[in-house]
Amino acid sequence: MLGSQPIRLGTEHFRPLICAALLCCMGHLYAASRAYAQAPPYLHNLEQEIVGLVERVEPTIASVIVQRKFINTVNGQTFTDWERSIGTGVVLHRDGFIITTAGVVDHAHDILVNFQDGQYRLGELVGVDRLSDIAVIRVDSVSVHTARIGDSDGVRPGSWVLVLNNAHGFPSSMTTGIVNGVREEDVMLQVSAVVGGGYTGGAVFSTNGRLLGLVADSQGAQTSLSEHFSGGNDGGLISVIPINRVKTFARQLIEYGEIRRSWLGVYVEKIWDSINVGGDRNIMLGAGEGMVVSDVYPDSPAMKIGLRKGDILQAVNGVPMNHPIVLAEFVTALPVGTRIEITYLRGDTEKTVNTVLAPQPKLLNAPASPLLVEDDADDPLPSEDPNLIQQMILEHEMELAAHRLKLNQLKRLLDERMRRIGQRSAVLPGDNGF
């Protein structure tokens, strides 16, 4: 009877199901393979993003060619010598304003600006501030786009940046880097990036094409052309002047020809804690909560509100102050005459007072080298001597051609060595797979 016998299923009963399942799996695999083949690889997409970023920002970069005049005396004989260096500038405004670092144009006798489209423009020094390492030059006209200004206060550690410099002419030298953060001791952006020589004044862009700052002059002096071609950075770290500081000071250089800093008139120091590590050895650590007032200058805004030695300055306008550089940056960024609120501790009592920032007293500038001449009324300026401009252009092109020739020679040498290494490895006995 049917109900009393077990039902036995053979392989012929499952064969249609197995075939259908295999066909379904093959269909999914085929569709997935087609989708993978059609989708661009991740690295290709990343490459295209970087290429597009470079195409957007590179036209805003220019070469700043600076000629300096020296008077030398050897064995009683006086003669004139010239030195030429190349740095990077960034086009700030369509009116011809270009920002760079002070070391690029300091003590310049002649300035020539070369743009990506091959045009040269005679540059005029609008203002230079050695303390902030910021300078502004101007040309009569620009034929390229201006840089889009970013917000350096919003940069977070881990952000990717693009670093460009034009000290070697076009195409620009470039690299990528990673923001480490803001250094407390000088309020500069620290970026991990391996760069060669001549990156002083270079432009640092965010991944959306916004200018975040300028590469600071790590040596605090001008760099000659030969040093540009052979220099480098130590430790793979570069210091970047934040664009928020650059644009604040550049605006003053354009308007006044100098930076008019505000002044509070107080000298402060970090509060230090020590940890005993055995015996008489102590390690000093910054407490990070306020700063102690160690001196107050006479007739200063700080003295007028009664600040005195030993007070603990905590905040200005509600912003915590934990480092002298932070206080200096905050105060100097505010216009003269700004009313501020100061919170401080005297003993165990917290006090809040208001004062008005005064102009910073004029400081004695460091004298220029006696062998270096910034200007000479007896010498014709480049605008009066077209032959001098043409000579600077020709010599600049010759120097760049020599640089490219050297690079090509090094490339050929590298190719030859790699070829020899390949031949040598080809004759070596291979391994046995173990």
Phi, psi and omega in degrees: 000151183295321183286341184264356182246137178292150178272123180252125180254128177264178181295336181293336178286331184267346185302317179297323180293319180297316180297319180295320180294319179295318178297321179296315180296318179296324178295317178296318179295320180295317179296320180294320180294322178293320179295319179294321181291327182278330182283130178296145179298158181300316181296325178295317178298317179297319179299316180295325177296316180293318179299316179296323178295316179298318180298329181282321190261336185299324179297343180275358182261143180225158172268130178252108182263121186241134177244129180242146184250131179238145173249115182248149177231122179231122180053041178081355180260122180263133179214161181263136177232153182235146175229137179240137176226161182232133177227189183243141174231158180237130182288117184266324188212151181294341177287000175103008180280133182231131180259146176204189177263158185298323182297338181287321188242003182299135180062027182289136173266318176226144178230130177231134183245129180247125182260169184298329181281006177092354182281146175249141177227139175288129183259146177240133180283114179279315180187150178220137180232109184289330183294318179267352181061042181233140178218154177231131173239165182221141173243164186292332179197158176233147181243016182234172179284157176270157180288145175272122186280134178259195180236102183290340178290338182268002181285132181251149175304135182100350179291141176275143178225158175248126182248124180236143170219155184236027181290344179251016181082187180267146359291154183294148169280140185210157176203168176251159180210173179236130178288126176274330182143190179259125178285132183290327187286338178222005178053045174246153174286131174258126184235132173276113180200136177267112182234159175269199180283161174081014181276358177301129183085357181298157184265138178245118184247148172282173181290347175260015173083017179265138179286122183256344180165181179241142178291124183284157177280106185289338183259351176067025180209167180290151180243127182286170183298317180295324178290329177299321186281341186240355186283179179195179178245149183268134173076004179069024180238139175234150177261135184238125175286118184300141184295331177297324175287318182300311185291328178294313182284325178298323178299320179289322177298321179292320185280320186245345186081000179206170177259120179263097186275144173279161188217131175261328176082035180229141177253123184236157177225152177295151175271124186252137170250151180239147176242126180279126182249021178114133180066227180260013184269126177235145173251125182272129180235140177289128182289328175078013179235093180078179180221148180269137178279119181258344178196150176231128184282144179298147177056029179260162175303326180294319180291324182295333179263004173091010175297142181215169183301134179100344176294151178254108179280126186252316186207154173233122184055035179082357180267122180300140179241110184240001181209140181304323180292324178298317178296316181297316179296319182295315184290313184291339178283345180270144179295151175300137182093000179289134177273127183235159178248128183244131175248129181213164178251136170234106189070236178257008184256127176270133182233151177230127181227164179236144177210171180244129182291138180256164175294142179292133178301147180295127178260151178286121179284147178295130182294147178288159178300135181294344180270355185249128183252120181278327182205153180214116183293337182279343180269137176292137176287159181304326181295338179264352184227087181300331181296326179293320177298313180298322179295317179297319180296313182297316180293324177296316179296322179294319179296319178294321179297319178295323178295316179295323177298318179296319178296318179296321178296318178296322179296317178295321178297318178296316179299320181293319180293320178295323178296318180293321178297321178295320179293321182293319181289335181290330182269352179286145179296135180283165179279171183261012177088005182257000000 
